[in-house]
Amino acid sequence: MTSPLANTPASQERWSPRLWGTLLVLCAAMFLDALDVSMVGVALPSIGSELDLSTSTLQWIVSGYILGYGGLLLLGGRAADLLGRRRVFLIALGVFALASLLGGLVDSGPLLIASRFIKGLSAAFTAPAGLSIITTTFAEGPLRNRALSIYTTCAATGFSMGLVLSGLLTEASWRLTMLLPAPIAVIALLVGIKLIPHSEREKNHRGYDIPGAITGTASMLLLVFTVVQAPEAGWASARTLLSFLAVAVLLAVFVSIERRSPGPLIRLGVLRSGPQIRAQLGAMAFFGSYVGFQFLVTLYMQSLLGWSALHTALAFLPAGALVALSSTKVGAIVDRFGTPRLIAVGFTFMVIGYALFLRINLDPVYASVILPTMLLIGAACALVFPSLNIQATNGVHDDEQGMVSGLLNTSVQVGGAIFLAVVTAVVTANSGEGSSPQAVLDSFRPGLVVVTAIALAGLLITLTGLRTRRPQSTVLIAKSVREEKPVHEDSVREESALEESALEGSALEGSDAARTERVAVHD
């Protein structure tokens, strides 16, 4: 079957309805992935009350999703390249819909946790497959930048709107928060079957890297599991230290396998690129700082200020609204200023916003204390998240787009899990014995300082890519025409004309100039 986008030129500025439809399907899947990360948090008290679950069990309703999502992203990204992006995306989206339905109907904690793990697992395949479909459908440059800005905006909007929607739905029943993604996923699946272009499997690949898939997936699963359990087990406990040691051993084995494998799960040469490394580290700092910030702010508003779940969700709304309204603008800004500058500006906004939030007290004025931070965070998300995705996928061959997409999403999820655990540990360490509201607030401040420091680290990493580079100049010559154009009568005539021109020039300027006419000079 022919791709529905086969007749859409890569350089076409006005997108066809079919192209828009394809992008919206991919955006819907990413929206649901982000929605599920944030929406369940507000519903946890109601879930625990109805299903009679302990606090430690409730934690796994959140952690189960993160474990499946963060642990299998590397495998999901490579599977999209090897098995076909369309096939992997649609199958995983169908599994996501079924798991959402199961999660809303179960009556036991273990089944609910299992459904969350399956949803995370399916998201680990839809996220890199969806991103790689975009990067292989839209040509690198303004078109791809525009598409990625819309796509990543949907992710940020989903994460922000999840808080608002969960606050509204939980008032009726927590089950609605679990069931809501199911019909949306089914609609996206049915439309996607019609619109998403067929993609061929990677040709001439050198087999399947089964050992790399096993060790890579095991290392990511164990890393996320260890980080999630560390605050409860103790960071210095024998269990945590042995788990981290096992992670290090698995990662060392994984790297060794990838260096020798003819068809690696991750081509390590990709990580020799400075922009690629900065994008991966920036993604960890960006999402890790925001997740830690949202965690502390939610506790501050509900536990100390006594705000309802809906009131708290509405407090975050300006940030989400700013991200949504900027979706069609970011691509053009990236075209003009480039990703490193936008990422640097965005991280600067984050650092200032987090620092301003340190002014909080037990009786804050929202308009002067909380709102400025929310607006700065919204502006930062609008600039940083799309730019990171663009920077990570630019210059990457189509056959490796799924791999890079999986790697970027892994950085996002692992960064979120690690830094949230660090922030939680810092707050716990500073809790002391006092339980007064002021004592609790004082324990939050070191956590906010850590959040600010994480964002500052992201800014410093980005600034290393802003060094002035010497521009490259290239002399176009007849030789380059021979290499890039197919040989036929027209090209032969053009080639002859160029050679005659070169000979005439040599007669006037000397034989040395004629020889340099055939050499590309690079600074």
C-alpha positions in Angstrom: 0.0 0.0 0.0 1.3 3.5 -0.9 2.0 5.9 2.0 -0.8 8.5 2.3 2.0 11.1 2.4 3.8 9.9 -0.7 2.5 12.8 -2.7 3.3 15.5 -0.2 6.5 17.3 -1.1 9.0 17.6 1.8 9.3 21.3 1.0 5.6 22.0 0.9 4.8 24.9 3.2 1.1 24.4 3.5 0.3 21.0 4.9 -2.5 18.9 3.5 -5.4 17.8 5.7 -4.0 14.3 5.6 -0.7 15.5 6.9 -2.4 17.5 9.6 -4.4 14.5 10.6 -1.3 12.3 10.9 0.4 14.9 13.1 -2.7 15.2 15.3 -2.8 11.4 15.8 0.8 11.4 17.0 0.1 14.4 19.2 -2.9 12.6 20.7 -0.7 9.7 21.7 1.9 11.9 23.2 -0.7 14.0 25.0 -2.1 10.7 26.6 1.4 9.6 27.7 2.0 12.9 29.5 -1.5 13.0 30.8 -1.1 9.7 32.5 2.1 10.7 34.2 0.5 13.7 36.0 -3.2 12.7 36.2 -3.1 9.8 38.7 -1.4 11.8 41.5 -4.5 13.7 42.6 -6.6 10.5 42.6 -4.3 8.5 44.9 -6.1 9.3 48.2 -9.4 8.3 46.7 -7.9 5.1 45.3 -6.3 4.2 48.6 -9.6 4.7 50.5 -11.7 2.7 48.1 -9.3 -0.2 47.6 -7.9 -0.1 51.1 -4.3 0.3 50.0 -1.3 1.3 52.1 0.9 4.3 51.3 3.7 2.0 50.0 1.3 0.2 47.7 -0.1 3.5 46.4 3.4 4.6 45.5 3.6 1.7 43.0 0.5 3.0 41.1 2.8 5.9 40.1 6.1 4.0 40.0 4.7 1.1 38.0 4.0 3.4 35.1 7.4 5.0 35.4 9.1 1.6 35.6 7.5 0.3 32.4 7.9 3.6 30.6 11.5 4.4 31.5 12.8 0.9 31.5 11.8 -0.1 28.0 12.2 3.1 26.0 15.6 2.0 24.5 14.0 -1.2 23.3 11.0 0.6 22.0 13.0 3.1 20.0 15.1 0.4 18.3 12.0 -1.8 17.7 10.4 1.1 15.7 13.5 1.2 13.4 13.7 -2.6 12.9 10.0 -3.6 12.8 8.4 -0.6 11.2 7.4 2.6 13.0 3.7 2.5 11.9 3.3 -1.1 13.1 5.0 -0.6 16.4 3.0 2.7 17.1 -0.4 1.3 16.3 0.0 -2.0 18.2 1.3 -0.2 21.3 -1.5 2.4 21.1 -4.0 -0.5 21.1 -2.4 -2.0 24.2 -2.5 1.4 25.9 -6.3 1.6 25.3 -6.9 -1.9 26.7 -4.7 -1.2 29.7 -6.6 2.1 30.4 -9.9 0.2 30.3 -8.6 -2.5 32.6 -7.3 0.1 35.1 -10.7 1.7 35.4 -12.5 -1.6 36.1 -10.3 -3.5 38.5 -11.1 -3.9 42.2 -7.6 -4.8 43.6 -4.4 -3.0 44.1 -2.1 -5.6 42.3 -4.3 -5.6 39.2 -4.3 -1.8 39.1 -0.5 -1.7 39.4 -0.2 -4.3 36.7 -2.4 -2.2 34.4 -0.3 0.9 35.1 2.9 -1.1 34.3 1.4 -2.3 31.0 0.4 1.3 30.1 3.9 2.5 30.8 5.3 -0.4 28.7 3.1 0.6 25.8 4.0 4.2 26.1 7.7 3.2 25.9 6.9 2.1 22.3 4.4 4.8 21.2 6.7 7.7 22.3 9.8 6.9 20.3 7.8 5.5 17.4 5.7 8.6 17.2 8.6 11.0 17.4 10.5 9.0 14.7 7.5 9.1 12.4 7.5 12.9 12.6 11.2 13.2 12.0 11.1 10.9 9.0 7.9 12.4 7.5 8.9 16.1 7.8 12.1 17.3 6.2 14.8 18.6 8.6 14.5 22.4 8.9 11.5 24.7 9.2 8.9 22.0 8.5 10.2 19.6 11.0 10.8 22.4 13.6 7.2 23.4 13.3 5.9 19.9 13.6 8.1 19.1 16.6 7.1 22.3 18.3 3.4 21.3 18.0 4.1 17.7 19.0 6.1 18.6 22.1 3.7 21.3 23.1 1.0 18.7 23.2 3.2 16.7 25.6 3.7 19.7 27.9 0.0 20.6 27.7 -1.0 17.0 28.6 1.2 17.0 31.6 -0.2 20.4 32.8 -3.8 19.6 31.9 -3.6 16.2 33.7 -3.6 18.0 37.0 -6.8 20.0 36.1 -8.6 17.1 34.6 -7.8 14.8 37.6 -9.1 17.4 40.0 -12.4 17.6 38.1 -12.8 13.8 37.5 -11.8 12.7 41.0 -14.7 14.7 42.4 -17.0 12.2 40.7 -14.9 9.0 40.8 -11.2 8.1 40.6 -12.1 5.5 38.0 -12.8 8.2 35.5 -9.2 9.3 35.6 -8.2 5.8 34.6 -10.9 5.4 31.9 -10.5 8.8 30.2 -7.5 7.8 28.1 -9.3 4.7 26.7 -11.8 6.3 24.3 -9.2 8.9 23.2 -6.7 6.2 22.4 -9.3 4.1 20.5 -10.2 7.1 18.3 -6.5 7.9 17.7 -5.9 4.3 16.8 -8.8 4.1 14.2 -7.8 7.4 12.6 -4.1 6.4 12.7 -4.8 3.2 10.8 -6.1 5.3 7.9 -3.6 8.2 8.0 -0.2 7.1 9.4 2.2 6.4 6.5 3.6 2.9 6.1 7.2 2.6 6.9 9.6 0.0 5.7 11.6 -2.1 8.1 15.3 -1.1 8.3 17.0 -2.6 5.3 20.3 -4.5 5.5 20.4 -4.4 9.3 22.9 -6.9 10.7 20.6 -9.0 12.9 18.8 -8.3 16.1 20.9 -7.3 19.1 19.2 -9.7 21.6 22.0 -9.6 24.3 22.0 -5.8 24.1 18.2 -5.6 24.4 18.3 -7.8 27.4 21.1 -6.1 29.3 20.0 -2.6 28.2 16.4 -3.1 29.3 17.4 -4.9 32.5 19.8 -2.0 33.5 17.1 0.6 32.9 14.5 -1.3 34.8 16.8 -1.9 37.7 18.0 1.7 37.7 14.4 3.1 37.8 13.4 0.5 40.4 16.4 1.3 42.6 15.9 5.1 42.5 12.1 4.7 43.2 12.8 2.5 46.2 15.8 4.3 47.6 14.0 6.9 49.7 12.1 4.1 51.5 14.9 1.6 51.8 17.6 4.2 52.5 20.2 5.6 50.1 23.0 4.2 52.2 21.4 0.8 52.8 23.0 -2.4 51.6 20.1 -3.1 49.4 20.3 0.2 47.6 24.1 0.2 47.2 24.1 -3.4 45.9 21.3 -2.4 43.4 23.4 0.5 42.1 26.4 -1.8 41.8 24.3 -4.2 39.8 23.2 -1.4 37.5 26.8 -0.3 37.0 27.7 -3.9 36.1 24.8 -4.3 33.7 25.6 -1.0 32.0 29.2 -2.0 31.6 28.2 -5.3 30.0 25.7 -3.4 27.8 28.4 -1.0 26.5 30.7 -3.9 25.8 28.1 -5.7 23.8 27.1 -2.5 21.9 30.8 -1.9 20.9 31.1 -5.4 19.4 27.6 -6.0 18.1 27.2 -5.7 14.2 23.7 -4.4 14.8 23.7 -2.6 18.1 20.6 -1.4 20.0 22.4 2.0 20.4 25.2 3.0 18.1 27.6 4.6 20.6 29.0 6.8 17.9 25.9 8.9 18.2 27.0 10.0 21.6 30.2 11.5 20.3 28.2 14.5 19.1 28.4 17.5 21.4 24.8 18.7 20.6 23.5 15.2 21.1 25.1 14.9 24.5 23.9 18.3 25.5 20.4 17.5 24.4 20.3 14.3 26.5 21.7 15.9 29.6 19.5 18.9 29.1 16.4 16.7 28.9 17.4 15.0 32.3 17.9 18.4 34.0 14.8 19.9 32.4 12.3 17.2 33.4 14.0 16.3 36.6 13.8 19.8 37.9 10.2 20.3 36.9 9.0 17.0 38.4 10.7 17.8 41.7 9.2 21.3 41.6 5.7 20.1 40.9 5.9 17.5 43.7 6.9 20.1 46.3 4.4 22.7 45.1 1.6 20.2 45.2 2.4 19.3 48.8 2.8 22.9 49.7 -0.5 24.0 48.3 -2.6 21.0 49.6 -0.8 20.1 52.9 0.2 23.6 54.1 -2.2 26.0 52.5 -5.2 23.7 52.6 -6.1 24.1 48.9 -8.3 21.6 47.2 -7.1 19.3 44.4 -9.0 21.5 41.9 -7.7 24.7 43.4 -4.1 23.4 43.2 -4.6 22.3 39.6 -5.9 25.7 38.6 -2.8 27.3 40.2 -0.7 25.4 37.6 -3.0 26.4 34.7 -1.2 29.6 33.6 1.9 27.6 32.8 0.0 25.0 30.8 -2.0 27.7 29.0 1.1 29.6 28.0 2.6 26.4 26.6 -0.5 25.7 24.6 -0.8 29.2 23.2 2.8 29.2 22.0 2.6 25.9 20.1 2.5 27.4 16.6 5.1 30.1 17.3 8.1 28.1 18.6 9.0 26.5 15.3 9.6 29.9 13.7 11.6 31.1 16.7 13.8 28.0 16.4 14.4 28.7 12.7 15.6 32.2 13.5 17.7 31.7 16.6 18.6 28.0 16.8 18.1 25.5 19.5 21.1 26.2 21.8 20.1 29.8 22.3 16.4 29.0 23.0 17.4 26.2 25.4 19.7 28.6 27.3 17.0 31.3 27.5 14.4 28.7 28.7 16.7 27.3 31.4 17.4 30.9 32.5 13.6 31.4 32.9 13.4 28.2 34.9 16.2 29.2 37.3 14.7 32.6 37.9 11.2 31.1 38.4 12.4 28.5 40.9 14.5 31.1 42.7 11.5 33.4 43.0 9.4 30.6 44.5 11.8 30.5 47.5 9.9 33.6 48.7 6.8 31.5 49.7 5.3 31.6 53.2 2.3 30.3 54.9 0.1 33.1 53.6 1.2 33.9 50.0 -0.4 36.3 47.6 -0.9 34.3 44.5 -0.6 37.2 42.0 2.8 38.4 43.3 4.4 35.2 44.7 3.2 32.1 42.8 1.9 33.5 39.4 5.3 34.9 38.3 6.9 31.6 38.8 4.2 29.8 36.9 4.5 32.1 33.9 8.3 31.8 33.8 8.0 28.0 34.0 5.4 28.0 31.2 7.7 30.1 29.0 10.6 27.8 29.8 8.7 24.7 28.9 7.5 26.3 25.6 11.1 27.0 24.6 13.1 24.1 26.0 11.1 21.0 25.4 10.6 21.5 21.6 14.2 22.7 21.2 15.6 19.6 22.9 13.7 17.3 20.6 14.8 19.2 17.5 18.4 19.3 18.6 18.5 15.5 19.4 17.0 14.5 16.1 18.7 16.9 13.7 21.4 15.4 11.5 20.4 11.8 12.4 19.8 9.3 9.6 16.2 8.0 9.2 17.3 4.5 10.1 18.3 5.7 13.6 15.6 8.2 14.4 13.7 5.6 16.5 16.9 4.9 18.4 17.6 8.5 19.2 14.0 9.2 20.1 14.1 6.3 22.5 17.3 7.6 24.0 15.9 11.1 24.5 12.7 9.8 26.1 14.8 7.6 28.4 16.8 10.6 29.5 13.6 12.4 30.3 12.1 9.6 32.3 15.3 8.5 34.1 16.1 12.2 34.9 12.6 12.6 36.3 12.9 9.5 38.5 16.4 10.2 39.7 16.0 13.9 40.6 12.5 13.4 42.1 14.1 10.8 44.5 16.9 13.2 45.3 14.6 16.1 46.1 12.4 13.8 48.2 15.5 12.6 50.1 16.6 16.2 50.8 13.2 17.2 52.1 13.0 14.1 54.3 16.5 14.7 55.7 15.6 18.3 56.7 12.2 17.4 58.2 13.5 17.0 61.8 11.1 16.3 64.6 9.0 19.4 64.2 5.5 19.0 62.6 4.3 22.6 62.7 3.4 24.2 59.4 6.4 26.4 59.6 8.7 23.5 60.2 7.3 21.6 57.2 7.7 24.7 55.0 11.3 25.1 56.2 12.0 21.4 55.2 10.7 22.3 51.7 13.1 25.1 51.1 16.3 22.9 50.7 14.3 20.8 48.2 13.5 24.0 46.2 17.2 24.9 46.3 18.1 21.5 44.8 15.5 22.0 42.1 17.0 25.4 41.3 20.5 23.9 41.2 19.4 21.1 38.8 18.0 23.8 36.4 21.2 25.8 36.8 23.2 22.7 35.9 21.1 22.4 32.7 21.8 26.0 31.9 25.6 25.6 32.3 25.6 22.5 30.1 23.7 24.4 27.4 26.1 27.4 27.6 29.0 25.1 26.6 27.3 24.9 23.1 27.1 28.6 22.6 30.8 29.1 22.0 31.5 31.1 18.8 32.3 28.8 15.9 34.4 29.7 12.9 32.0 29.7 9.9 32.8 27.3 7.1 33.1 28.4 3.5 32.9 26.1 0.6 33.9 26.7 -3.1 31.4 24.9 -5.4 33.2 23.3 -8.3 32.6 21.1 -11.3 33.6 18.0 -9.3 30.8 18.4 -6.9 28.3 18.5 -9.7 29.6 15.2 -11.0 29.2 13.5 -7.6 25.8 14.8 -6.7 23.9 14.7 -10.0 23.0 11.5 -12.0 24.7 11.1 -15.3 22.5 11.8 -18.3 22.6 14.0 -21.3 21.6 17.2 -19.6 24.1 16.8 -16.9 26.9 15.9 -19.4 26.1 19.2 -21.3 26.2 21.1 -18.0 29.4 19.5 -17.1 31.0 20.3 -20.4 29.9 23.9 -20.1 31.5 24.1 -16.7 34.7 22.5 -17.9 34.9 25.0 -20.9 34.3 27.8 -18.4 37.1 26.5 -16.2 39.5 26.2 -19.2 38.7 29.8 -20.3 39.4 31.0 -16.8 42.7 29.1 -16.8 43.8 30.8 -20.0 43.2 34.2 -18.3 44.3 33.5 -14.8 46.9 30.8 -15.1 47.1 27.1 -14.7 47.2 27.2 -10.9 43.7 28.9 -10.7 42.4 26.2 -13.1 43.5 23.4 -10.8 42.0 25.0 -7.7 38.7 25.3 -9.7 38.4 21.5 -9.2 39.0 21.4 -5.4 36.6 22.1 -2.6 38.3 24.2 0.0 37.0 23.9 3.6 38.2 26.0 6.5 
